[in-house]
Amino acid sequence: MYHNNNKQTSRPSSSRQPLPSLTGGVGGGSVGGGSARLDKFLWAARIFKTRSIAAAACKKGQVAIGGVQMKPSRMVKVGDVIDVRKPPITYSFRILQAIEHRVGAKLIPEILENVTAPEQYELLEMNRISGFIGRARGTGRPTKKDRRALDDFDAQTADIPTFFADFDFDLDEEDED
């Protein structure tokens, strides 16, 4: 019997695709200049965590180009300005490169430019200061922060004498005479 112990095993080259570059079209899909699907671009540019969340946002009307709501299958190109409504503010991004493959966070400045108006960030800061972004005040169960604020208020007002504790509310009895 003949055995070849020096034979090296390797993975077939077809099982791995090369990573896409930002300048050329290696791999599949549209990379670099041309155009890309809106939902894929929003995911690839890290505006949304998953492509399905990006597609759902498009279907809900939270994504617009030029003030017009867009479908997830809309092709975007370099120079388009995308408005993404993530309450309480609307972000605006100018496309520098249309990509469909997700890239690292450090490469995002090469992909898109944030052109969000400063007023939107002021609105975000005001909401952050108010502390009630997740729910309307008074609805639902109080958060731990709300409960602690109520406990502090109760502790502060415990030492204040109550005026109404000594007041006689039976005024009707005196008027009957």
Contacts in CASP RR format, 6 or more apart in sequence:
PFRMAT RR
TARGET T0000
AUTHOR 0000-0000-0000
METHOD contacts of the structure
MODEL  1
MYHNNNKQTSRPSSSRQPLPSLTGGVGGGSVGGGSARLDKFLWAARIFKT
RSIAAAACKKGQVAIGGVQMKPSRMVKVGDVIDVRKPPITYSFRILQAIE
HRVGAKLIPEILENVTAPEQYELLEMNRISGFIGRARGTGRPTKKDRRAL
DDFDAQTADIPTFFADFDFDLDEEDED
17 27 0 8 1.000
17 28 0 8 1.000
18 26 0 8 1.000
18 27 0 8 1.000
19 26 0 8 1.000
19 101 0 8 1.000
20 26 0 8 1.000
20 27 0 8 1.000
20 28 0 8 1.000
20 31 0 8 1.000
20 99 0 8 1.000
20 101 0 8 1.000
21 31 0 8 1.000
22 31 0 8 1.000
22 32 0 8 1.000
22 97 0 8 1.000
22 99 0 8 1.000
22 103 0 8 1.000
22 107 0 8 1.000
22 110 0 8 1.000
22 111 0 8 1.000
23 32 0 8 1.000
24 31 0 8 1.000
24 32 0 8 1.000
25 31 0 8 1.000
25 32 0 8 1.000
29 100 0 8 1.000
29 101 0 8 1.000
30 36 0 8 1.000
30 98 0 8 1.000
30 99 0 8 1.000
30 100 0 8 1.000
31 99 0 8 1.000
31 100 0 8 1.000
31 101 0 8 1.000
32 97 0 8 1.000
32 98 0 8 1.000
32 99 0 8 1.000
33 78 0 8 1.000
33 97 0 8 1.000
33 98 0 8 1.000
34 77 0 8 1.000
34 78 0 8 1.000
34 98 0 8 1.000
35 75 0 8 1.000
35 76 0 8 1.000
35 77 0 8 1.000
35 98 0 8 1.000
36 44 0 8 1.000
36 75 0 8 1.000
36 76 0 8 1.000
36 98 0 8 1.000
36 99 0 8 1.000
36 100 0 8 1.000
37 72 0 8 1.000
37 73 0 8 1.000
37 74 0 8 1.000
37 75 0 8 1.000
37 76 0 8 1.000
37 100 0 8 1.000
38 54 0 8 1.000
38 58 0 8 1.000
38 63 0 8 1.000
38 65 0 8 1.000
38 70 0 8 1.000
38 71 0 8 1.000
38 72 0 8 1.000
38 73 0 8 1.000
38 74 0 8 1.000
38 75 0 8 1.000
38 76 0 8 1.000
38 82 0 8 1.000
39 51 0 8 1.000
39 54 0 8 1.000
39 55 0 8 1.000
39 58 0 8 1.000
39 72 0 8 1.000
39 73 0 8 1.000
40 51 0 8 1.000
40 54 0 8 1.000
40 100 0 8 1.000
41 76 0 8 1.000
41 82 0 8 1.000
41 95 0 8 1.000
41 98 0 8 1.000
41 99 0 8 1.000
41 100 0 8 1.000
42 48 0 8 1.000
42 51 0 8 1.000
42 54 0 8 1.000
42 57 0 8 1.000
42 58 0 8 1.000
42 63 0 8 1.000
42 82 0 8 1.000
42 84 0 8 1.000
43 49 0 8 1.000
43 50 0 8 1.000
43 51 0 8 1.000
43 53 0 8 1.000
43 54 0 8 1.000
43 102 0 8 1.000
44 99 0 8 1.000
44 100 0 8 1.000
44 101 0 8 1.000
44 102 0 8 1.000
44 103 0 8 1.000
44 111 0 8 1.000
45 93 0 8 1.000
45 99 0 8 1.000
45 103 0 8 1.000
45 108 0 8 1.000
45 111 0 8 1.000
45 112 0 8 1.000
46 102 0 8 1.000
46 103 0 8 1.000
46 104 0 8 1.000
46 105 0 8 1.000
46 108 0 8 1.000
47 54 0 8 1.000
47 84 0 8 1.000
47 91 0 8 1.000
47 93 0 8 1.000
48 54 0 8 1.000
48 57 0 8 1.000
54 63 0 8 1.000
54 72 0 8 1.000
55 72 0 8 1.000
57 63 0 8 1.000
57 84 0 8 1.000
58 69 0 8 1.000
58 70 0 8 1.000
58 71 0 8 1.000
58 72 0 8 1.000
58 74 0 8 1.000
59 71 0 8 1.000
59 72 0 8 1.000
61 69 0 8 1.000
61 85 0 8 1.000
62 84 0 8 1.000
62 85 0 8 1.000
62 86 0 8 1.000
63 69 0 8 1.000
63 70 0 8 1.000
63 82 0 8 1.000
63 83 0 8 1.000
63 84 0 8 1.000
63 85 0 8 1.000
64 70 0 8 1.000
64 82 0 8 1.000
64 83 0 8 1.000
64 85 0 8 1.000
65 74 0 8 1.000
65 76 0 8 1.000
65 80 0 8 1.000
65 81 0 8 1.000
65 82 0 8 1.000
65 83 0 8 1.000
66 81 0 8 1.000
66 83 0 8 1.000
67 83 0 8 1.000
76 82 0 8 1.000
76 95 0 8 1.000
76 98 0 8 1.000
77 95 0 8 1.000
77 98 0 8 1.000
78 95 0 8 1.000
78 96 0 8 1.000
78 97 0 8 1.000
78 98 0 8 1.000
79 94 0 8 1.000
79 95 0 8 1.000
79 96 0 8 1.000
80 94 0 8 1.000
80 95 0 8 1.000
81 92 0 8 1.000
81 93 0 8 1.000
81 94 0 8 1.000
81 95 0 8 1.000
81 115 0 8 1.000
82 92 0 8 1.000
82 93 0 8 1.000
82 95 0 8 1.000
83 90 0 8 1.000
83 91 0 8 1.000
83 92 0 8 1.000
84 90 0 8 1.000
84 91 0 8 1.000
84 92 0 8 1.000
84 93 0 8 1.000
85 91 0 8 1.000
88 123 0 8 1.000
88 124 0 8 1.000
88 127 0 8 1.000
88 133 0 8 1.000
89 116 0 8 1.000
89 120 0 8 1.000
89 121 0 8 1.000
89 123 0 8 1.000
89 124 0 8 1.000
90 116 0 8 1.000
90 120 0 8 1.000
91 114 0 8 1.000
91 116 0 8 1.000
91 120 0 8 1.000
92 114 0 8 1.000
92 115 0 8 1.000
92 116 0 8 1.000
92 117 0 8 1.000
93 112 0 8 1.000
93 113 0 8 1.000
93 114 0 8 1.000
93 115 0 8 1.000
93 116 0 8 1.000
94 112 0 8 1.000
94 113 0 8 1.000
94 115 0 8 1.000
95 111 0 8 1.000
95 112 0 8 1.000
96 110 0 8 1.000
96 111 0 8 1.000
96 112 0 8 1.000
96 113 0 8 1.000
97 110 0 8 1.000
97 111 0 8 1.000
97 112 0 8 1.000
99 111 0 8 1.000
103 111 0 8 1.000
127 133 0 8 1.000
142 150 0 8 1.000
END
